């Protein structure tokens, strides 16, 4: 009997193991099967089974598990910018409709993409806009440790393309919808989800124009790009130049009768990079980047054409004017040199601006959010967002969102779950403010 009793005692799981087994069952009843958990990671995420600490008013507290469930669904939609985002938009429409919330599409000209905005609460002035984009940058599965479009939870981090930039924020907003619906809102909360932000904030202006035309006066806009949940009151604008060089094709053995467009382009690119002053803080000084180059037809043909894009990121208008002047002088000189050979040759270019986000005065979204969230500092972020486009229509705007830009656009992109929880707390505070 003693031996059998000892065997039973040895076979009985430790209390921690019993807790792990129960937790594992509960976790997989909450998290979808397609969320991948690493070994022992469920133990590290027991806290996700509890409500996010918040105001605890107006219905059930927001659950971190709800946010991760929605994030899993959003990540599973491959919304790389050159693809359609309509399946994701349809999911959001259905989700909102289930909570009795109508939504409005602003479709692309081709009909394959769409922005979406919706209002929760009364049709009244003083609304808060929570804004984000639905598209992501490309991801090569072969480079990732796991499928980039399948959410993976490990060591307090949620891995997947777009988790930081910026489906994590979208998931927080959608997870907050039931709480918004249960709250006695005196002023509304507006959701605004765009497309084609990654190629250059191309689609948001049309959505913003429609919102500005149809919505009552807006109190403030929060663009949830990854700022580490710090309020950003300024970011750089971007001037994007698409430059096309026209040369003369010939056999590569006869460069004397051809004019290489690639050679001209490469010389211009080198001169353009020489403009950049590398002294100073990279977050505030102007920076240049040639991100795309496309030219030539074959190795044995002198290239007859070459196109490249160059982006100038600037914080101050005087920096924009000074650097743009030097950039254009380089392009104009190259154009004149080619035309001296043949009038049909030359350099042409088109430009596109993404406006900067500029600090505002005392009645701004920045001041209000500092008071609401109990902080006294704001930051400048080096990346561009759609915030400047909202600001252009007269809406007070800041950037405030979970995650860090260092994780965006990377292989094995991730967002810390603690950042999502901080965003949830902030949204709960904003909901409470809209009820007063």
C-alpha positions as CSV (number, residue, x, y, z in Angstrom):
1,X,0.0,0.0,0.0
2,X,2.8,2.4,0.8
3,X,4.4,1.8,-2.6
4,X,1.2,2.3,-4.4
5,X,0.5,5.5,-2.4
6,X,4.0,6.8,-3.3
7,X,3.4,6.0,-7.0
8,X,0.1,7.9,-6.9
9,X,1.8,10.8,-5.2
10,X,4.5,10.8,-7.9
11,X,1.9,10.6,-10.6
12,X,-0.1,13.5,-9.3
13,X,0.8,16.8,-11.1
14,X,2.3,19.7,-9.3
15,X,-0.2,22.4,-8.5
16,X,1.5,24.7,-11.1
17,X,1.1,22.0,-13.7
18,X,-2.6,21.6,-12.8
19,X,-2.9,25.4,-13.2
20,X,-1.1,25.2,-16.5
21,X,-3.4,22.5,-17.8
22,X,-6.6,24.5,-16.8
23,X,-5.1,27.7,-18.2
24,X,-4.3,25.9,-21.5
25,X,-7.9,24.7,-21.9
26,X,-9.2,28.2,-21.1
27,X,-6.8,29.9,-23.4
28,X,-7.6,27.8,-26.4
29,X,-11.3,28.4,-25.7
30,X,-10.6,32.1,-26.0
31,X,-7.8,32.3,-28.7
32,X,-8.5,30.9,-32.1
33,X,-6.7,27.7,-33.1
34,X,-4.9,29.6,-35.8
35,X,-3.0,31.7,-33.3
36,X,0.2,29.9,-32.7
37,X,1.6,29.7,-29.1
38,X,5.2,28.8,-28.5
39,X,6.1,26.3,-25.7
40,X,5.2,27.5,-22.2
41,X,3.9,30.8,-23.7
42,X,0.4,30.3,-22.4
43,X,1.8,30.5,-18.9
44,X,3.4,33.8,-19.8
45,X,0.0,35.1,-20.9
46,X,-2.2,34.1,-18.1
47,X,-2.7,37.8,-17.5
48,X,-4.5,38.0,-20.8
49,X,-7.3,36.0,-19.5
50,X,-8.2,38.9,-17.1
51,X,-9.8,42.2,-18.0
52,X,-7.5,45.0,-19.0
53,X,-7.1,47.3,-16.1
54,X,-9.2,50.4,-16.9
55,X,-12.0,52.5,-15.9
56,X,-14.3,49.6,-15.3
57,X,-17.4,51.6,-16.3
58,X,-20.1,51.3,-18.9
59,X,-20.3,47.6,-19.3
60,X,-17.7,44.9,-19.4
61,X,-14.0,45.9,-19.4
62,X,-12.1,45.5,-22.6
63,X,-10.3,42.1,-22.8
64,X,-6.8,41.8,-24.1
65,X,-7.9,38.4,-25.5
66,X,-10.6,40.2,-27.6
67,X,-8.0,42.5,-29.0
68,X,-5.7,39.5,-29.9
69,X,-8.6,37.6,-31.4
70,X,-9.4,40.5,-33.7
71,X,-5.7,41.1,-34.4
72,X,-5.4,37.5,-35.5
73,X,-8.2,38.0,-38.0
74,X,-6.8,41.3,-39.3
75,X,-3.3,39.9,-39.8
76,X,-4.7,36.9,-41.7
77,X,-5.9,39.3,-44.4
78,X,-3.0,39.9,-46.8
79,X,-3.5,43.6,-47.4
80,X,-0.2,44.3,-49.0
81,X,-0.6,47.6,-50.7
82,X,-0.7,46.3,-54.3
83,X,-3.5,43.9,-53.3
84,X,-7.2,44.4,-52.6
85,X,-8.2,45.2,-49.0
86,X,-11.9,44.5,-49.6
87,X,-12.0,41.2,-47.6
88,X,-10.7,43.1,-44.5
89,X,-13.2,46.0,-45.1
90,X,-16.0,43.5,-45.4
91,X,-15.0,41.9,-42.1
92,X,-15.0,45.3,-40.4
93,X,-18.3,46.2,-41.9
94,X,-19.8,42.9,-40.6
95,X,-18.3,43.4,-37.2
96,X,-19.7,46.9,-36.9
97,X,-23.1,45.8,-38.3
98,X,-23.3,43.1,-35.6
99,X,-23.2,46.0,-33.1
100,X,-25.8,48.1,-34.9
101,X,-23.3,50.5,-36.4
102,X,-23.6,51.6,-40.0
103,X,-20.4,52.3,-41.9
104,X,-19.5,54.2,-45.1
105,X,-17.1,53.2,-47.8
106,X,-14.9,55.5,-49.9
107,X,-13.8,53.3,-52.7
108,X,-10.8,53.5,-55.1
109,X,-11.3,54.4,-58.7
110,X,-10.7,50.7,-59.7
111,X,-13.1,49.5,-57.1
112,X,-10.7,47.0,-55.7
113,X,-9.9,48.9,-52.5
114,X,-11.8,51.0,-50.0
115,X,-11.5,53.2,-47.0
116,X,-14.2,53.0,-44.3
117,X,-15.4,55.3,-41.7
118,X,-18.1,54.9,-39.0
119,X,-19.7,56.8,-36.1
120,X,-20.5,55.3,-32.7
121,X,-22.7,57.6,-30.6
122,X,-24.8,60.6,-31.3
123,X,-24.5,62.7,-34.4
124,X,-23.1,65.6,-32.4
125,X,-20.1,67.9,-32.5
126,X,-17.0,67.2,-30.4
127,X,-16.2,63.7,-31.8
128,X,-12.9,61.9,-31.5
129,X,-11.6,60.3,-34.7
130,X,-9.5,57.1,-34.2
131,X,-7.7,56.6,-37.5
132,X,-5.5,54.0,-39.0
133,X,-4.6,52.3,-42.3
134,X,-5.4,48.8,-43.4
135,X,-2.6,48.1,-45.9
136,X,0.8,46.6,-45.0
137,X,4.2,46.4,-46.7
138,X,5.2,43.2,-48.5
139,X,6.4,40.1,-46.5
140,X,8.4,37.2,-47.9
141,X,7.4,34.0,-46.0
142,X,10.8,32.4,-46.7
143,X,12.5,35.1,-44.7
144,X,10.2,34.9,-41.6
145,X,10.5,32.5,-38.7
146,X,6.8,31.7,-39.2
147,X,3.9,32.6,-41.6
148,X,3.8,36.4,-41.6
149,X,0.0,36.3,-42.1
150,X,-0.6,34.0,-39.1
151,X,-0.5,35.6,-35.7
152,X,2.1,34.0,-33.4
153,X,2.4,34.8,-29.7
154,X,5.8,34.4,-28.0
155,X,7.5,36.0,-25.0
156,X,4.9,38.7,-24.6
157,X,5.0,39.6,-28.3
158,X,2.5,39.2,-31.1
159,X,4.3,38.4,-34.4
160,X,2.8,39.0,-37.8
161,X,2.9,41.4,-40.7
162,X,1.2,44.6,-39.7
163,X,1.0,43.9,-36.0
164,X,2.9,47.2,-35.3
165,X,2.1,49.1,-38.5
166,X,-0.7,49.2,-37.8
167,X,-3.3,46.5,-37.4
168,X,-2.6,46.4,-33.6
169,X,-4.2,49.8,-33.3
170,X,-7.1,48.8,-35.5
171,X,-7.7,45.7,-33.4
172,X,-7.8,47.8,-30.2
173,X,-10.3,50.2,-31.8
174,X,-12.6,47.3,-32.9
175,X,-12.3,45.6,-29.5
176,X,-13.5,48.8,-27.9
177,X,-16.6,49.0,-30.0
178,X,-18.9,47.0,-27.6
179,X,-17.8,49.3,-24.7
180,X,-18.5,52.3,-26.9
181,X,-22.0,51.0,-27.6
182,X,-22.7,50.4,-23.9
183,X,-21.4,53.8,-22.9
184,X,-23.8,56.8,-22.5
185,X,-21.8,58.8,-25.1
186,X,-22.6,62.5,-25.2
187,X,-20.2,63.0,-28.1
188,X,-19.3,60.4,-30.7
189,X,-16.3,58.3,-31.5
190,X,-15.5,58.0,-35.2
191,X,-13.5,55.2,-36.8
192,X,-11.5,56.0,-40.0
193,X,-9.6,53.2,-41.7
194,X,-7.8,54.0,-45.0
195,X,-5.9,52.1,-47.7
196,X,-2.7,52.9,-49.7
197,X,-1.0,54.6,-46.8
198,X,2.3,52.7,-47.4
199,X,2.8,53.9,-51.0
200,X,2.5,57.5,-49.9
201,X,-0.7,58.3,-47.9
202,X,-2.6,58.2,-51.2
203,X,-6.1,57.4,-50.2
204,X,-6.8,59.2,-47.0
205,X,-7.4,62.7,-48.5
206,X,-10.5,61.5,-50.2
207,X,-11.9,59.8,-47.1
208,X,-11.0,62.9,-45.0
209,X,-12.7,65.2,-47.4
210,X,-15.9,63.2,-47.2
211,X,-15.8,63.0,-43.4
212,X,-15.1,66.7,-43.2
213,X,-18.1,67.4,-45.4
214,X,-20.6,65.0,-43.6
215,X,-19.6,64.9,-39.9
216,X,-20.3,67.5,-37.2
217,X,-17.3,69.4,-35.9
218,X,-14.5,67.1,-34.7
219,X,-12.7,67.7,-31.4
220,X,-9.6,65.8,-32.2
221,X,-8.0,63.1,-34.3
222,X,-5.8,60.4,-33.1
223,X,-3.7,58.6,-35.7
224,X,-2.7,55.3,-34.1
225,X,0.7,54.9,-35.8
226,X,3.4,53.3,-33.6
227,X,4.6,55.9,-31.2
228,X,5.2,53.7,-28.2
229,X,2.0,55.1,-26.7
230,X,3.6,58.5,-26.4
231,X,1.8,61.6,-27.8
232,X,3.5,62.9,-30.9
233,X,2.7,66.4,-31.9
234,X,5.0,66.6,-34.9
235,X,6.4,64.5,-37.7
236,X,8.2,65.1,-40.9
237,X,6.6,65.7,-44.2
238,X,7.7,64.0,-47.4
239,X,8.4,65.3,-50.9
240,X,8.5,62.4,-53.4
241,X,9.9,62.9,-56.8
242,X,9.5,60.4,-59.6
243,X,12.2,61.0,-62.1
244,X,12.3,59.6,-65.6
245,X,15.5,59.8,-67.8
246,X,15.2,59.3,-71.6
247,X,18.3,58.3,-73.4
248,X,19.1,56.5,-76.7
249,X,19.3,52.7,-77.0
250,X,22.1,51.0,-78.9
251,X,24.1,47.8,-78.9
252,X,26.3,47.7,-75.8
253,X,29.3,47.4,-78.1
254,X,28.5,50.9,-79.5
255,X,28.2,53.3,-76.6
256,X,29.4,56.0,-78.9
257,X,26.0,56.1,-80.7
258,X,23.9,55.5,-77.6
259,X,23.1,57.6,-74.5
260,X,22.7,55.6,-71.3
261,X,19.7,56.7,-69.3
262,X,21.0,54.5,-66.4
263,X,24.3,56.3,-66.4
264,X,22.7,59.7,-66.3
265,X,20.3,58.5,-63.5
266,X,23.2,57.1,-61.4
267,X,25.1,60.3,-61.6
268,X,22.1,62.3,-60.6
269,X,21.4,59.9,-57.7
270,X,25.0,60.3,-56.4
271,X,24.7,64.1,-56.6
272,X,21.3,64.1,-54.9
273,X,22.7,62.1,-52.0
274,X,25.6,64.6,-51.7
275,X,23.0,67.2,-50.7
276,X,22.2,65.5,-47.4
277,X,23.9,66.9,-44.4
278,X,24.6,63.9,-42.1
279,X,25.2,66.2,-39.1
280,X,22.5,66.6,-36.6
281,X,19.7,64.5,-35.2
282,X,18.2,62.2,-37.8
283,X,14.8,62.7,-36.3
284,X,14.8,66.4,-37.1
285,X,17.3,67.0,-40.0
286,X,16.2,66.5,-43.6
287,X,16.9,63.0,-45.0
288,X,17.0,61.6,-48.5
289,X,16.3,58.1,-49.9
290,X,16.2,56.7,-53.4
291,X,13.8,53.8,-52.9
292,X,13.1,52.6,-56.4
293,X,15.2,52.3,-59.6
294,X,13.9,50.7,-62.8
295,X,15.7,50.9,-66.1
296,X,17.1,49.1,-69.2
297,X,15.9,46.1,-71.2
298,X,18.9,43.8,-71.5
299,X,22.5,43.5,-70.5
300,X,23.7,44.0,-74.1
301,X,21.6,47.1,-74.7
302,X,22.5,50.7,-73.7
303,X,19.5,51.7,-71.6
304,X,17.1,54.0,-73.3
305,X,15.1,54.8,-70.2
306,X,15.4,54.8,-66.4
307,X,13.0,55.8,-63.7
308,X,13.8,56.3,-60.0
309,X,12.0,57.8,-57.0
310,X,13.6,59.9,-54.3
311,X,12.0,61.0,-51.1
312,X,12.9,64.0,-49.1
313,X,11.7,63.9,-45.5
314,X,11.7,67.3,-43.8
315,X,10.4,68.8,-40.6
316,X,10.6,72.6,-41.3
317,X,9.3,74.4,-44.4
318,X,12.6,76.2,-44.7
319,X,14.4,72.8,-45.0
320,X,11.9,71.7,-47.7
321,X,12.5,74.9,-49.7
322,X,16.3,74.8,-49.4
323,X,16.8,71.1,-50.3
324,X,14.1,71.1,-53.0
325,X,15.8,73.9,-54.7
326,X,19.1,72.0,-54.8
327,X,17.4,68.8,-55.9
328,X,15.6,70.5,-58.8
329,X,18.9,72.3,-59.9
330,X,20.5,68.8,-60.3
331,X,17.6,67.5,-62.4
332,X,17.5,70.6,-64.5
333,X,21.2,70.5,-65.3
334,X,21.0,66.9,-66.3
335,X,18.0,67.6,-68.5
336,X,19.8,70.5,-70.2
337,X,22.9,68.3,-70.9
338,X,20.8,65.6,-72.5
339,X,18.9,68.0,-74.6
340,X,22.1,69.5,-75.9
341,X,22.8,66.1,-77.5
342,X,19.2,65.6,-78.8
343,X,16.1,67.6,-78.1
344,X,14.1,64.3,-77.7
345,X,16.3,63.3,-74.7
346,X,15.9,64.7,-71.3
347,X,14.9,64.4,-67.6
348,X,11.2,64.8,-66.5
349,X,9.7,64.4,-63.1
350,X,6.5,64.6,-61.1
351,X,6.1,65.4,-57.4
352,X,3.9,64.4,-54.6
353,X,3.7,65.8,-51.0
354,X,2.8,64.2,-47.8
355,X,2.3,67.1,-45.4
356,X,4.1,67.3,-42.1
357,X,2.3,67.3,-38.7
358,X,2.9,70.6,-37.0
359,X,2.7,71.4,-33.3
360,X,-0.5,73.2,-32.4
361,X,-1.6,75.7,-29.7
362,X,-3.2,75.4,-26.3
363,X,-6.6,74.1,-27.4
364,X,-5.1,71.3,-29.4
365,X,-5.6,67.5,-29.2
366,X,-2.2,67.3,-27.7
367,X,-3.2,69.5,-24.7
368,X,-6.4,67.6,-24.2
369,X,-4.8,64.1,-24.3
370,X,-2.0,65.2,-22.0
371,X,-4.7,66.1,-19.4
372,X,-6.7,62.9,-20.0
373,X,-3.8,60.5,-19.9
374,X,-1.9,62.3,-17.2
375,X,1.3,63.0,-19.1
376,X,3.2,66.2,-19.6
377,X,5.5,65.5,-22.5
378,X,5.2,65.0,-26.2
379,X,7.6,63.8,-28.9
380,X,8.4,64.2,-32.5
381,X,8.5,61.1,-34.7
382,X,10.7,60.8,-37.8
383,X,8.2,59.0,-40.0
384,X,5.3,60.4,-42.0
385,X,1.6,59.6,-41.4
386,X,-1.8,60.7,-42.5
387,X,-2.0,63.0,-39.5
388,X,-0.9,66.0,-41.5
389,X,-3.7,65.4,-44.0
390,X,-6.2,65.5,-41.2
391,X,-4.6,68.6,-39.8
392,X,-4.9,70.3,-43.3
393,X,-8.7,70.3,-43.0
394,X,-8.5,72.1,-39.7
395,X,-8.9,69.1,-37.3
396,X,-6.6,69.1,-34.3
397,X,-4.4,65.9,-34.7
398,X,-1.8,63.9,-32.9
399,X,-0.1,60.6,-33.4
400,X,-0.6,58.1,-30.5
401,X,-0.5,54.4,-31.0
402,X,0.9,51.1,-29.7
403,X,4.2,49.6,-30.8
404,X,7.5,51.1,-32.0
405,X,8.6,52.1,-35.4
406,X,11.8,50.0,-35.1
407,X,9.6,46.9,-35.4
408,X,7.6,48.2,-38.4
409,X,8.4,46.9,-41.9
410,X,10.8,44.3,-40.6
411,X,11.2,40.5,-40.9
412,X,9.4,39.0,-37.9
413,X,7.5,42.2,-37.2
414,X,5.9,42.2,-33.7
415,X,4.1,44.2,-31.2
416,X,4.5,43.9,-27.5
417,X,1.2,42.8,-25.8
418,X,1.9,45.3,-23.1
419,X,1.7,48.0,-25.7
420,X,-1.8,46.8,-26.8
421,X,-2.9,46.9,-23.2
422,X,-1.7,50.4,-22.8
423,X,-3.6,51.4,-25.9
424,X,-6.7,49.7,-24.5
425,X,-6.4,51.7,-21.3
426,X,-6.1,55.0,-23.3
427,X,-9.1,54.2,-25.4
428,X,-11.2,53.4,-22.3
429,X,-10.2,56.8,-20.9
430,X,-11.2,58.5,-24.2
431,X,-14.6,56.7,-24.1
432,X,-15.2,58.0,-20.5
433,X,-14.3,61.5,-21.6
434,X,-16.8,61.3,-24.5
435,X,-19.5,60.6,-21.9
436,X,-19.0,63.8,-19.9
